[in-house]
Amino acid sequence: MTNSNDDDKNEGIANACAICLENMEEDLATLVCGHVFHDTCATQALVRRPACPVCRRKASRRIRLYLSIGAREEEHVTKLHRNRGGSLRAELCTSHNRTTQTVSHLPERMREMKDELDRVNEIQRLTSSHSFRLENKLVRLRQQQEQTKQQIEHIQHDLDRANAKLKRSQRIATASYAQCKELKERNIEFERNVCSAADRMLAKIRECQRTCCPSCISHWIEMKHIALKFMTTSVANNKTCCQRHGQLVAMNNIGERLVQHHHHAQPNDV
């Protein structure tokens, strides 16, 4: 049974038109190469391309065939049609079953697709919202960066000014230290000179006291106190320029009194 069906199938394929794949029963034509087609199929094929659709041999015209099919051939053709009809019905039934099954699953599939679409839309909404927040955050960060940059520039400017001021202060402090050191050395030298002058003056006063008259003793005692006070206060305290000038004036006055006493004492000595 299987061999018979295969033979019928092979015979049907052999009797089919190579262009439209339909059975060749009537209205046939052949080309110069010998291949047979439906006359309409051969005409259309030659219009598109002047060659045989099977062997690709050039062919410029077709030859009509007029065949008479007997009862045996008609029975064979009918049987072939019946077999093909059964196979077509089986294929249609199978296709219908598949289509019905597919249609029955369509609502569920549509729900799944709708759920998937909803999830995609939700993800897109969340992504858009997150992207919007990120953009706003990026704008704020850029603004903060610009503000920080300006603050750094301002701080750097203040730092430069502070460094310049510090350098000026250092130069002033260095100069002040040098001046202070010089003044201190001068003060030490001045105190040394004052002490030396006071010592000489006291020695002179003591010498003059031994040779002075009784009326001048009170003046010599006063000058001695002035000299001692001048010496002690000059060494103990840092006097100002005006105070030192006053002390020098007092010393000059003492010197003048010594000169006057010298002139006054000369007649007594004589």
Backbone bond lengths (Angstrom), bond angles and torsions (degrees), N, CA, C in turn:
res aa  C-N    CA-C-N  psi(-1)  N-CA   C-N-CA  omega(-1)  CA-C   N-CA-C  phi
1 M - - - 1.456 - - 1.515 109.61 -
2 T 1.297 115.74 -39.63 1.460 120.35 -179.67 1.511 110.80 -68.64
3 N 1.346 116.71 -40.97 1.461 119.74 179.26 1.509 110.91 -64.25
4 S 1.338 117.22 -38.57 1.462 121.09 179.39 1.511 110.67 -63.79
5 N 1.339 116.73 -43.20 1.471 119.69 179.14 1.522 111.03 -64.71
6 D 1.344 116.37 -39.48 1.461 119.40 178.92 1.510 110.88 -65.27
7 D 1.348 115.93 -39.93 1.468 118.90 178.59 1.510 110.67 -64.06
8 D 1.358 114.95 -44.04 1.472 117.96 179.09 1.529 110.88 -61.46
9 K 1.366 114.79 -40.63 1.465 118.83 -178.99 1.516 110.56 -64.92
10 N 1.369 116.75 -43.52 1.461 120.24 179.25 1.514 111.10 -65.19
11 E 1.345 115.16 -39.13 1.466 118.62 179.40 1.512 110.71 -67.07
12 G 1.359 116.43 -36.96 1.460 119.09 177.87 1.508 111.15 -65.55
13 I 1.336 116.04 -39.42 1.458 119.14 178.49 1.514 110.28 -65.22
14 A 1.365 116.36 -39.20 1.461 119.83 179.59 1.513 111.65 -65.83
15 N 1.340 118.00 -33.22 1.459 121.85 -179.79 1.524 112.80 -88.30
16 A 1.336 119.07 4.78 1.461 121.93 -178.69 1.517 110.13 -89.44
17 C 1.322 115.42 149.53 1.468 121.62 176.95 1.524 108.17 -72.30
18 A 1.332 115.64 133.13 1.464 120.21 -177.70 1.522 112.47 -71.03
19 I 1.344 116.95 -12.73 1.466 120.35 -178.33 1.518 111.14 -95.40
20 C 1.327 117.59 -54.46 1.468 120.78 -177.51 1.516 113.08 -100.51
21 L 1.364 117.53 -6.79 1.463 123.67 178.55 1.531 112.56 62.70
22 E 1.304 117.81 21.26 1.463 121.85 174.19 1.536 109.05 -97.93
23 N 1.372 114.89 159.07 1.476 119.52 179.42 1.521 110.64 -64.53
24 M 1.318 113.71 141.09 1.467 119.30 178.84 1.528 108.85 -95.25
25 E 1.349 117.20 98.11 1.459 122.43 -178.59 1.523 111.46 -107.58
26 E 1.306 116.38 -39.45 1.462 120.38 -177.79 1.520 108.99 -153.57
27 D 1.344 115.08 171.65 1.462 122.62 -179.61 1.517 109.47 54.89
28 L 1.353 114.05 60.02 1.451 119.78 -175.91 1.515 110.20 -107.78
29 A 1.337 115.64 162.55 1.466 121.89 177.26 1.513 107.74 -152.10
30 T 1.336 115.32 153.86 1.461 121.26 179.74 1.502 109.23 -125.90
31 L 1.319 116.04 155.23 1.451 121.60 176.53 1.511 109.19 -101.45
32 V 1.334 118.38 174.50 1.459 122.46 -176.00 1.518 111.76 -63.72
33 C 1.348 117.05 -22.26 1.462 120.28 178.98 1.517 111.98 -79.19
34 G 1.359 118.75 -14.07 1.441 122.23 177.97 1.514 114.79 102.94
35 H 1.303 120.28 -7.87 1.463 121.99 178.73 1.517 109.48 -76.02
36 V 1.347 115.15 139.79 1.466 122.06 -174.20 1.529 108.40 -107.62
37 F 1.334 115.45 139.33 1.464 122.95 178.47 1.513 108.25 -142.23
38 H 1.305 115.94 171.89 1.457 118.78 166.90 1.512 108.84 -64.82
39 D 1.328 115.50 144.64 1.463 119.24 -177.69 1.530 110.52 -59.69
40 T 1.331 117.72 -42.03 1.477 120.76 179.89 1.526 110.87 -65.88
41 C 1.340 116.36 -42.10 1.467 120.33 179.33 1.517 111.20 -63.84
42 A 1.350 116.95 -42.60 1.459 120.80 179.53 1.519 110.78 -64.18
43 T 1.355 116.53 -41.16 1.471 119.93 179.86 1.538 110.78 -61.87
44 Q 1.323 116.42 -47.47 1.477 119.82 -179.86 1.523 111.67 -64.93
45 A 1.346 117.17 -37.06 1.458 120.42 179.48 1.516 111.17 -65.90
46 L 1.354 117.09 -40.61 1.453 120.23 179.09 1.520 111.53 -69.10
47 V 1.329 117.60 -29.62 1.472 119.54 177.19 1.536 109.93 -67.22
48 R 1.336 115.35 -43.80 1.472 118.89 -179.90 1.531 111.12 -68.22
49 R 1.357 115.87 -43.27 1.455 119.84 -178.26 1.528 108.64 -154.21
50 P 1.316 119.07 125.49 1.476 121.04 -177.88 1.521 111.68 -77.80
51 A 1.329 116.16 65.99 1.465 121.27 179.04 1.516 107.99 -155.27
52 C 1.318 116.08 160.27 1.460 121.11 -179.96 1.526 109.25 -71.24
53 P 1.321 119.10 131.57 1.466 120.91 179.19 1.522 112.89 -65.52
54 V 1.350 118.50 -17.66 1.463 121.13 -176.72 1.527 110.81 -95.67
55 C 1.333 117.15 -58.05 1.462 120.48 -175.33 1.522 113.23 -99.85
56 R 1.315 119.29 -3.99 1.459 125.46 178.11 1.531 112.47 63.71
57 R 1.336 116.64 19.66 1.464 119.74 176.80 1.526 108.84 -78.29
58 K 1.330 115.34 141.94 1.453 118.69 -177.68 1.526 110.61 -62.78
59 A 1.318 114.46 138.24 1.481 120.54 179.82 1.517 107.26 -150.74
60 S 1.311 115.29 124.22 1.462 119.71 -177.37 1.522 112.70 -101.02
61 R 1.356 117.96 -15.27 1.465 119.28 -179.93 1.515 109.12 -148.61
62 R 1.335 115.42 167.17 1.456 122.60 -178.85 1.531 108.11 -116.45
63 I 1.304 114.69 162.62 1.469 120.71 178.05 1.516 107.24 -122.63
64 R 1.331 116.37 123.12 1.462 120.99 -179.88 1.524 109.49 -72.00
65 L 1.355 115.04 142.82 1.457 122.16 177.37 1.520 108.23 -117.49
66 Y 1.344 114.41 137.06 1.459 120.64 177.40 1.518 107.34 -120.43
67 L 1.340 118.20 104.51 1.455 123.91 -175.41 1.516 109.33 -112.95
68 S 1.350 114.56 145.52 1.468 120.64 174.59 1.518 108.11 -112.32
69 I 1.318 117.11 122.64 1.454 122.61 -176.63 1.513 108.87 -98.27
70 G 1.341 118.50 126.26 1.448 123.80 -179.26 1.514 111.91 -77.68
71 A 1.381 113.78 -176.75 1.469 119.77 -178.13 1.517 110.94 -66.05
72 R 1.316 116.46 -37.92 1.463 119.27 -179.37 1.516 110.58 -64.47
73 E 1.334 113.58 -42.18 1.460 116.96 178.88 1.523 110.49 -66.12
74 E 1.343 116.69 -39.59 1.467 119.11 179.46 1.522 110.84 -63.65
75 E 1.359 116.77 -40.04 1.465 119.54 178.25 1.527 110.35 -64.52
76 H 1.314 114.64 -39.27 1.468 117.81 179.26 1.529 110.66 -65.09
77 V 1.336 114.77 -42.30 1.471 118.33 179.49 1.511 110.64 -63.77
78 T 1.346 117.11 -41.31 1.466 120.51 179.36 1.522 110.60 -62.46
79 K 1.334 115.65 -44.52 1.465 119.84 178.37 1.527 111.29 -61.05
80 L 1.349 114.06 -40.70 1.462 118.12 179.29 1.519 110.93 -63.72
81 H 1.342 114.71 -42.20 1.475 118.37 178.31 1.516 111.06 -63.16
82 R 1.357 114.92 -39.64 1.460 118.37 -179.64 1.528 110.73 -65.04
83 N 1.335 116.33 -42.20 1.467 118.99 177.99 1.531 111.65 -63.79
84 R 1.319 113.20 -41.86 1.470 116.70 179.44 1.517 110.97 -66.88
85 G 1.357 115.80 -36.90 1.464 118.79 177.82 1.514 111.78 -63.73
86 G 1.370 116.20 -40.83 1.468 118.42 178.05 1.515 112.22 -63.94
87 S 1.325 114.66 -43.17 1.471 117.19 178.85 1.519 111.32 -65.58
88 L 1.342 115.28 -35.93 1.463 118.29 177.73 1.518 111.36 -66.07
89 R 1.372 115.26 -40.12 1.468 117.98 178.59 1.527 110.66 -64.59
90 A 1.346 115.62 -40.08 1.466 118.09 178.01 1.527 111.08 -63.09
91 E 1.334 114.54 -42.04 1.464 117.79 178.14 1.518 111.53 -64.68
92 L 1.361 115.20 -40.62 1.470 118.70 178.65 1.516 111.39 -64.10
93 C 1.346 115.68 -39.84 1.469 119.57 179.41 1.525 110.81 -64.20
94 T 1.338 114.02 -45.06 1.472 117.53 178.30 1.521 111.43 -61.87
95 S 1.346 114.83 -43.21 1.461 118.83 178.77 1.520 111.47 -63.89
96 H 1.356 115.08 -38.64 1.468 118.81 178.78 1.528 110.98 -64.75
97 N 1.344 115.74 -40.82 1.468 118.85 178.74 1.532 111.16 -63.45
98 R 1.337 114.05 -43.25 1.466 116.67 178.41 1.526 111.22 -63.52
99 T 1.338 115.09 -41.00 1.468 118.68 179.53 1.519 111.12 -64.13
100 T 1.369 115.89 -43.01 1.468 119.69 179.01 1.523 111.07 -61.98
101 Q 1.330 115.43 -42.80 1.464 119.23 179.05 1.528 110.86 -64.07
102 T 1.335 113.97 -40.48 1.470 117.46 178.65 1.516 111.39 -64.58
103 V 1.354 115.78 -42.80 1.470 119.73 179.85 1.518 110.85 -64.35
104 S 1.339 116.80 -37.81 1.468 119.09 -179.99 1.532 111.91 -65.87
105 H 1.321 115.19 -28.86 1.465 118.46 179.15 1.528 112.78 -89.83
106 L 1.329 116.74 -4.33 1.461 118.98 -177.87 1.530 113.25 -61.74
107 P 1.360 120.94 -46.28 1.476 119.57 -179.75 1.528 112.54 -58.58
108 E 1.356 114.84 -43.78 1.459 117.40 179.20 1.532 110.80 -64.63
109 R 1.330 115.26 -41.63 1.457 118.85 178.89 1.525 111.30 -64.35
110 M 1.332 115.51 -38.87 1.464 119.33 178.68 1.526 111.09 -65.50
111 R 1.353 115.93 -39.10 1.467 118.50 176.81 1.531 110.57 -63.29
112 E 1.333 115.19 -42.75 1.460 118.13 178.19 1.526 111.39 -61.55
113 M 1.337 115.23 -42.99 1.457 118.76 178.90 1.526 111.31 -65.31
114 K 1.352 116.37 -37.89 1.465 119.84 178.09 1.530 110.66 -64.77
115 D 1.353 115.82 -43.55 1.467 118.87 177.35 1.527 111.07 -61.68
116 E 1.327 114.45 -42.39 1.460 118.26 178.77 1.527 111.13 -63.52
117 L 1.344 115.57 -40.46 1.466 119.38 177.96 1.526 111.18 -64.78
118 D 1.344 116.12 -39.65 1.470 119.41 177.27 1.529 110.71 -62.53
119 R 1.334 116.07 -42.07 1.462 118.86 178.11 1.527 111.31 -63.19
120 V 1.324 115.09 -41.73 1.463 118.56 178.68 1.526 110.81 -63.10
121 N 1.343 116.24 -42.84 1.468 119.66 178.67 1.529 111.23 -63.32
122 E 1.350 116.09 -40.68 1.463 119.36 178.95 1.533 110.80 -64.56
123 I 1.340 115.25 -42.61 1.468 118.74 177.51 1.526 110.68 -62.51
124 Q 1.338 115.61 -41.14 1.459 119.14 178.42 1.525 111.37 -64.12
125 R 1.348 116.38 -39.90 1.464 119.71 179.12 1.528 110.41 -64.28
126 L 1.350 115.65 -45.98 1.461 118.93 179.19 1.530 111.16 -63.56
127 T 1.330 114.84 -40.06 1.460 118.53 179.27 1.523 111.28 -64.17
128 S 1.343 115.96 -41.92 1.466 119.55 178.74 1.520 110.93 -63.78
129 S 1.356 115.88 -43.33 1.466 119.44 179.01 1.525 111.03 -63.12
130 H 1.331 115.39 -44.82 1.469 119.00 179.28 1.526 111.03 -64.34
131 S 1.336 116.27 -39.35 1.459 119.69 178.31 1.525 110.72 -64.15
132 F 1.347 116.64 -39.51 1.462 120.29 178.28 1.525 110.78 -63.43
133 R 1.349 116.15 -43.31 1.469 119.24 178.40 1.529 110.96 -64.10
134 L 1.320 115.89 -40.32 1.462 118.81 179.17 1.528 111.37 -64.22
135 E 1.333 116.35 -39.06 1.460 119.12 178.19 1.523 110.95 -64.06
136 N 1.349 116.19 -43.45 1.468 119.33 177.69 1.527 110.91 -62.43
137 K 1.333 115.20 -42.29 1.467 118.76 179.01 1.522 110.74 -63.70
138 L 1.327 116.25 -38.83 1.456 119.93 178.66 1.525 111.03 -63.81
139 V 1.349 116.00 -40.51 1.468 119.65 177.89 1.526 110.38 -63.00
140 R 1.349 116.05 -44.65 1.471 119.20 179.24 1.530 111.19 -62.99
141 L 1.328 116.10 -41.37 1.465 119.29 179.42 1.526 111.22 -63.58
142 R 1.329 116.45 -37.96 1.460 119.02 177.65 1.523 110.93 -66.19
143 Q 1.355 116.15 -40.72 1.459 119.12 176.70 1.525 111.07 -62.98
144 Q 1.346 116.21 -44.85 1.462 119.48 177.84 1.526 111.21 -61.84
145 Q 1.317 115.93 -39.09 1.461 119.52 178.07 1.525 111.01 -62.40
146 E 1.342 116.09 -41.57 1.456 119.74 178.76 1.524 110.95 -65.81
147 Q 1.350 116.36 -42.62 1.461 119.67 177.49 1.525 111.20 -63.01
148 T 1.338 115.74 -43.74 1.463 119.47 178.41 1.524 111.16 -61.96
149 K 1.315 116.28 -38.65 1.459 120.29 178.11 1.522 110.90 -63.02
150 Q 1.352 115.75 -43.72 1.458 119.39 178.09 1.526 111.26 -64.18
151 Q 1.351 116.50 -41.57 1.458 119.63 178.11 1.527 111.24 -62.52
152 I 1.334 115.91 -41.65 1.466 119.45 178.71 1.529 110.40 -62.64
153 E 1.347 116.32 -41.62 1.462 119.32 178.44 1.527 110.72 -63.54
154 H 1.361 116.21 -41.55 1.461 119.84 178.60 1.532 110.82 -64.06
155 I 1.337 115.88 -44.39 1.466 119.92 178.88 1.529 110.62 -63.54
156 Q 1.326 116.34 -40.41 1.458 119.85 178.34 1.525 110.80 -62.92
157 H 1.350 115.85 -39.70 1.462 119.89 177.89 1.529 110.51 -63.51
158 D 1.356 116.07 -45.40 1.469 119.62 177.33 1.523 111.15 -62.48
159 L 1.335 115.85 -39.58 1.463 119.73 179.19 1.522 111.47 -64.14
160 D 1.328 116.26 -40.44 1.464 119.31 177.68 1.527 110.79 -63.02
161 R 1.349 115.26 -43.52 1.463 118.00 178.45 1.523 111.10 -64.23
162 A 1.359 116.17 -40.81 1.465 119.53 178.84 1.530 110.96 -64.00
163 N 1.345 116.68 -39.40 1.464 119.61 177.96 1.526 111.14 -64.28
164 A 1.347 115.54 -41.56 1.461 118.62 177.91 1.528 110.97 -63.96
165 K 1.339 115.53 -42.79 1.468 119.38 178.08 1.522 111.05 -63.95
166 L 1.346 116.16 -39.79 1.460 120.11 178.47 1.524 111.21 -63.55
167 K 1.330 116.29 -40.96 1.461 119.23 178.10 1.524 110.83 -63.79
168 R 1.356 116.09 -41.87 1.467 118.33 176.82 1.527 110.69 -62.20
169 S 1.358 115.50 -42.69 1.468 119.16 178.95 1.522 111.04 -63.01
170 Q 1.338 116.10 -38.66 1.463 119.30 177.99 1.525 111.11 -64.13
171 R 1.341 115.94 -42.06 1.471 118.48 177.75 1.527 110.87 -63.75
172 I 1.363 115.40 -43.01 1.467 119.01 178.84 1.519 110.43 -63.83
173 A 1.356 116.14 -42.90 1.464 119.67 -179.98 1.523 110.98 -63.40
174 T 1.355 115.33 -40.12 1.467 118.29 178.26 1.524 111.16 -63.24
175 A 1.365 114.38 -44.65 1.465 118.07 178.25 1.524 111.24 -64.72
176 S 1.352 116.37 -40.79 1.467 120.04 179.18 1.517 110.95 -64.60
177 Y 1.335 115.44 -39.51 1.463 118.61 178.71 1.527 110.75 -63.76
178 A 1.326 114.69 -41.29 1.468 117.80 178.86 1.529 110.59 -64.77
179 Q 1.361 115.45 -43.68 1.460 118.71 178.27 1.524 111.36 -63.36
180 C 1.349 116.00 -42.82 1.466 120.27 179.50 1.531 110.80 -62.25
181 K 1.321 114.99 -41.13 1.460 118.71 178.53 1.519 110.97 -63.83
182 E 1.346 113.98 -42.05 1.461 118.07 178.94 1.521 111.11 -65.18
183 L 1.353 116.36 -42.93 1.463 119.98 178.70 1.520 111.24 -64.18
184 K 1.328 115.37 -38.00 1.460 118.78 178.97 1.521 110.54 -63.84
185 E 1.317 115.69 -42.79 1.460 119.09 177.91 1.523 110.77 -64.09
186 R 1.353 115.62 -40.56 1.463 118.80 177.98 1.527 110.73 -64.58
187 N 1.363 115.19 -40.07 1.462 119.17 179.96 1.538 110.83 -63.06
188 I 1.346 114.73 -41.95 1.470 118.51 178.11 1.530 110.29 -62.21
189 E 1.335 114.87 -43.48 1.465 118.66 178.78 1.523 111.40 -64.33
190 F 1.374 114.14 -39.31 1.466 118.28 179.15 1.528 110.87 -64.22
191 E 1.357 116.22 -44.99 1.462 119.55 179.30 1.530 111.04 -63.05
192 R 1.322 115.52 -37.01 1.460 118.70 178.67 1.530 110.08 -64.91
193 N 1.325 115.06 -42.58 1.466 119.00 179.10 1.521 111.36 -66.22
194 V 1.375 115.74 -39.86 1.466 119.48 179.63 1.524 110.68 -62.66
195 C 1.344 114.56 -46.42 1.467 118.36 179.89 1.538 111.03 -61.39
196 S 1.333 115.13 -41.01 1.466 118.42 179.74 1.524 110.87 -65.07
197 A 1.376 114.79 -42.90 1.469 118.36 179.34 1.518 111.32 -66.24
198 A 1.336 116.38 -40.22 1.468 119.90 179.45 1.523 110.80 -64.63
199 D 1.345 115.57 -39.83 1.465 118.23 178.50 1.528 110.74 -63.07
200 R 1.317 115.34 -44.65 1.465 118.06 178.87 1.528 111.41 -63.70
201 M 1.344 114.42 -38.83 1.460 119.20 -179.41 1.518 111.56 -66.46
202 L 1.345 116.19 -42.56 1.468 119.23 178.03 1.524 111.06 -62.77
203 A 1.322 113.79 -40.77 1.472 116.55 178.32 1.532 110.80 -62.65
204 K 1.334 114.85 -40.56 1.464 119.37 178.62 1.520 111.23 -65.00
205 I 1.371 115.68 -40.68 1.468 119.87 -179.83 1.519 110.13 -64.30
206 R 1.337 116.73 -43.57 1.467 119.24 179.67 1.542 111.11 -62.03
207 E 1.333 113.05 -38.75 1.466 116.44 178.78 1.519 111.39 -66.23
208 C 1.343 115.12 -39.31 1.467 119.06 -179.33 1.517 111.82 -71.36
209 Q 1.321 116.89 -30.54 1.464 120.00 179.32 1.534 111.34 -62.49
210 R 1.292 115.74 -32.39 1.459 118.38 -177.89 1.527 112.29 -73.11
211 T 1.334 115.09 -20.87 1.463 118.62 -177.22 1.516 113.23 -113.85
212 C 1.332 118.74 3.61 1.466 120.54 -175.20 1.521 110.21 -86.31
213 C 1.325 114.21 162.90 1.460 121.00 177.32 1.511 109.87 -80.71
214 P 1.345 117.46 162.43 1.478 118.91 -178.13 1.506 113.29 -62.63
215 S 1.349 118.03 -26.82 1.470 119.21 -178.73 1.526 112.73 -72.02
216 C 1.331 116.67 -18.89 1.498 119.62 -177.65 1.517 113.11 -99.29
217 I 1.351 116.53 -2.65 1.468 117.95 -176.38 1.516 111.31 -61.53
218 S 1.360 117.73 -42.84 1.483 120.27 -179.29 1.520 111.04 -60.90
219 H 1.358 116.94 -37.89 1.478 120.05 178.23 1.521 111.21 -66.95
220 W 1.326 117.91 -39.45 1.466 120.00 179.16 1.518 111.53 -67.78
221 I 1.326 115.92 -38.30 1.478 118.85 177.06 1.526 110.18 -62.90
222 E 1.342 117.06 -42.10 1.481 120.83 178.58 1.522 110.26 -62.80
223 M 1.329 117.47 -44.10 1.471 120.25 -179.94 1.520 111.25 -65.42
224 K 1.348 116.34 -34.52 1.459 119.57 177.91 1.519 111.07 -64.58
225 H 1.363 116.26 -44.29 1.476 119.27 177.26 1.529 111.32 -61.89
226 I 1.327 115.22 -40.40 1.480 118.39 179.25 1.523 110.59 -63.04
227 A 1.324 117.12 -42.96 1.468 120.35 179.96 1.514 111.62 -64.76
228 L 1.358 117.53 -42.45 1.469 120.25 178.94 1.527 110.78 -64.69
229 K 1.344 115.43 -44.07 1.475 118.60 179.39 1.521 110.99 -63.09
230 F 1.321 115.77 -41.46 1.465 119.65 178.77 1.517 111.48 -60.84
231 M 1.332 116.61 -42.74 1.458 120.64 -178.13 1.524 111.35 -66.88
232 T 1.373 116.18 -46.87 1.470 119.47 -176.47 1.516 112.01 -68.96
233 T 1.310 117.68 -42.19 1.476 120.07 -178.98 1.515 111.59 -70.70
234 S 1.304 118.48 -33.10 1.471 120.70 179.17 1.507 111.11 -68.51
235 V 1.333 116.46 -36.88 1.467 119.46 -179.45 1.512 111.53 -78.85
236 A 1.348 118.26 -37.48 1.470 121.14 -174.05 1.513 112.59 -78.13
237 N 1.328 119.31 -35.60 1.473 122.38 -173.14 1.516 110.07 -118.78
238 N 1.344 112.82 155.54 1.457 119.91 173.70 1.519 107.68 -90.89
239 K 1.308 116.94 103.65 1.454 121.29 -177.26 1.523 109.81 -83.60
240 T 1.342 112.64 154.57 1.453 117.69 174.29 1.515 109.45 -79.09
241 C 1.306 114.56 175.20 1.463 119.35 -179.21 1.526 110.70 -63.75
242 C 1.340 116.87 -40.80 1.466 120.28 -179.02 1.526 111.00 -66.10
243 Q 1.346 115.52 -40.93 1.464 118.89 178.80 1.520 110.78 -64.62
244 R 1.310 116.32 -42.56 1.457 118.93 178.50 1.525 110.56 -65.05
245 H 1.313 116.02 -37.62 1.460 118.92 177.98 1.529 110.49 -62.26
246 G 1.359 115.66 -39.83 1.472 118.81 177.11 1.509 111.72 -63.83
247 Q 1.332 116.02 -39.73 1.460 119.28 178.60 1.529 110.84 -65.67
248 L 1.322 116.01 -39.33 1.464 118.26 177.64 1.521 111.26 -64.54
249 V 1.347 116.63 -37.30 1.473 119.84 176.41 1.524 110.58 -62.24
250 A 1.382 114.69 -41.87 1.474 118.13 178.13 1.518 111.02 -62.55
251 M 1.345 116.22 -40.10 1.456 119.46 178.14 1.527 110.93 -63.79
252 N 1.325 115.44 -39.46 1.469 118.15 177.47 1.532 111.58 -63.88
253 N 1.362 114.22 -39.00 1.476 117.71 177.55 1.523 110.67 -62.56
254 I 1.350 116.15 -41.40 1.467 119.15 177.74 1.524 110.30 -61.32
255 G 1.351 114.71 -41.02 1.462 117.35 178.92 1.518 111.48 -63.40
256 E 1.361 116.53 -40.13 1.462 119.35 178.30 1.521 111.19 -63.56
257 R 1.345 116.75 -40.63 1.467 119.97 178.59 1.533 110.76 -64.02
258 L 1.349 115.28 -37.19 1.462 117.81 177.30 1.525 110.85 -62.55
259 V 1.337 115.20 -39.80 1.468 118.49 179.02 1.522 110.65 -65.58
260 Q 1.390 115.11 -43.60 1.466 118.72 178.85 1.524 110.71 -62.18
261 H 1.345 117.76 -41.45 1.460 120.51 178.64 1.532 111.01 -63.60
262 H 1.324 114.85 -36.16 1.458 117.54 179.81 1.531 110.49 -63.20
263 H 1.355 115.27 -43.07 1.462 118.47 178.60 1.522 110.67 -68.98
264 H 1.340 118.31 -32.91 1.460 121.65 -179.27 1.521 111.31 -74.15
265 A 1.337 116.60 -31.98 1.459 120.05 -176.98 1.520 112.73 -80.47
266 Q 1.312 117.72 -19.53 1.462 119.28 -177.11 1.531 113.26 -61.75
267 P 1.381 123.57 -40.08 1.465 121.48 179.24 1.510 111.42 -65.09
268 N 1.307 120.46 -37.61 1.452 122.67 179.94 1.511 110.66 -64.05
269 D 1.348 114.65 -38.04 1.460 117.82 -179.62 1.523 110.65 -66.37
270 V 1.379 114.12 -33.23 1.456 117.53 179.28 1.512 110.03 -70.12
